Amino acid sequence: MTTALMILQAITSVFLIIVVLLQFGKGAEAGLMTAAGSESIMSSSTRGNIMTKITAVLAIIFLGNSILLARLQDTKYQKSILDNEKPLARPLNSDAQKAPVSSATSAPVAAPAAKK
């Protein structure tokens, strides 16, 4: 099943690329589909509307298939690479275990003078 979904993903990707390349941008008067014979079949607004819908359908198929493939791969491998790691013996923040020092006993530390 994963192989069939991956083939569907590849085919959808190719079609999505082709459909996006066939579209014309805003302000562009000529796209790849503006051959002499295509003007009589579809007007520019109809062509843009159809290409937009095809792009949306292909994008939904692409994203849905991507999510499905990711979920299938996630359930296939339940093991993590961190499963065999030993837990830390002490907390990462060493200040958390120190007792608080009272302000009367602590003196400010002077910074060393810079040498010229």
C-alpha positions as CSV (number, residue, x, y, z in Angstrom):
1,M,0.0,0.0,0.0
2,T,2.9,2.4,0.8
3,T,4.3,1.8,-2.7
4,A,1.0,2.6,-4.4
5,L,0.7,5.8,-2.3
6,M,4.3,6.8,-3.2
7,I,3.5,6.3,-6.9
8,L,0.4,8.4,-6.5
9,Q,2.4,11.1,-4.8
10,A,4.9,11.2,-7.6
11,I,2.2,11.4,-10.3
12,T,0.3,14.1,-8.3
13,S,3.6,16.0,-8.0
14,V,4.3,16.0,-11.7
15,F,0.7,17.0,-12.6
16,L,0.7,19.8,-10.0
17,I,4.0,21.2,-11.4
18,I,2.6,21.0,-14.9
19,V,-0.7,22.7,-14.0
20,V,1.1,25.5,-12.1
21,L,3.4,26.1,-15.0
22,L,0.4,26.3,-17.4
23,Q,-1.2,29.0,-15.4
24,F,-0.7,32.6,-16.2
25,G,0.1,35.1,-13.5
26,K,-1.8,38.3,-12.6
27,G,-0.9,41.0,-15.2
28,A,0.6,38.5,-17.5
29,E,-1.2,38.5,-20.8
30,A,0.3,35.3,-22.2
31,G,0.8,32.0,-20.5
32,L,1.9,28.7,-22.0
33,M,-1.7,27.9,-23.0
34,T,-2.3,31.0,-25.1
35,A,-1.8,29.3,-28.5
36,A,-3.9,30.5,-31.4
37,G,-6.4,27.6,-31.2
38,S,-7.0,27.8,-27.5
39,E,-8.5,31.3,-27.6
40,S,-11.5,30.0,-29.4
41,I,-12.2,27.2,-26.9
42,M,-12.0,29.1,-23.6
43,S,-11.9,32.7,-22.6
44,S,-9.2,33.9,-20.3
45,S,-11.5,34.0,-17.3
46,T,-12.8,30.5,-17.9
47,R,-9.3,29.2,-18.4
48,G,-8.1,30.7,-15.2
49,N,-11.1,29.4,-13.2
50,I,-10.6,25.9,-14.5
51,M,-6.8,25.9,-13.9
52,T,-7.4,27.3,-10.4
53,K,-9.8,24.5,-9.5
54,I,-7.5,21.8,-10.9
55,T,-4.6,23.2,-8.9
56,A,-6.7,23.3,-5.7
57,V,-7.8,19.6,-6.2
58,L,-4.2,18.5,-7.0
59,A,-2.9,20.4,-4.0
60,I,-5.5,18.8,-1.7
61,I,-4.6,15.3,-3.0
62,F,-0.9,16.0,-2.6
63,L,-1.2,17.3,1.0
64,G,-3.6,14.5,2.0
65,N,-1.4,11.9,0.5
66,S,1.7,13.4,2.3
67,I,-0.1,13.3,5.6
68,L,-1.2,9.7,5.1
69,L,2.3,8.6,4.1
70,A,3.8,10.2,7.1
71,R,1.2,8.5,9.4
72,L,1.9,5.2,7.8
73,Q,5.6,5.6,8.3
74,D,5.1,6.7,11.9
75,T,3.2,3.6,12.9
76,K,5.7,1.4,11.1
77,Y,8.6,2.6,13.4
78,Q,7.6,2.8,17.0
79,K,11.2,2.8,18.2
80,S,13.0,6.1,19.0
81,I,16.8,6.6,18.6
82,L,16.8,7.9,22.2
83,D,15.3,4.7,23.7
84,N,18.8,3.3,24.5
85,E,20.2,6.4,26.0
86,K,20.8,6.5,29.8
87,P,19.0,9.1,31.8
88,L,21.0,12.0,33.2
89,A,22.3,11.4,36.8
90,R,22.0,15.1,37.7
91,P,19.8,18.0,36.5
92,L,21.1,20.1,33.7
93,N,20.9,23.3,35.8
94,S,23.5,22.8,38.6
95,D,22.3,26.0,40.3
96,A,19.0,24.3,41.2
97,Q,20.7,22.1,43.8
98,K,22.7,24.8,45.6
99,A,21.4,26.3,48.7
100,P,20.6,30.0,48.4
101,V,23.3,32.2,49.7
102,S,22.3,35.1,52.0
103,S,23.1,38.6,50.9
104,A,25.1,39.4,54.0
105,T,27.8,36.7,53.4
106,S,28.2,37.2,49.7
107,A,30.4,40.0,48.4
108,P,30.4,41.3,44.8
109,V,33.2,40.0,42.6
110,A,35.2,42.6,40.9
111,A,36.0,42.3,37.3
112,P,39.7,41.9,36.3
113,A,41.3,45.1,34.9
114,A,42.0,45.1,31.2
115,K,45.7,45.2,30.2
116,K,46.8,47.6,27.5
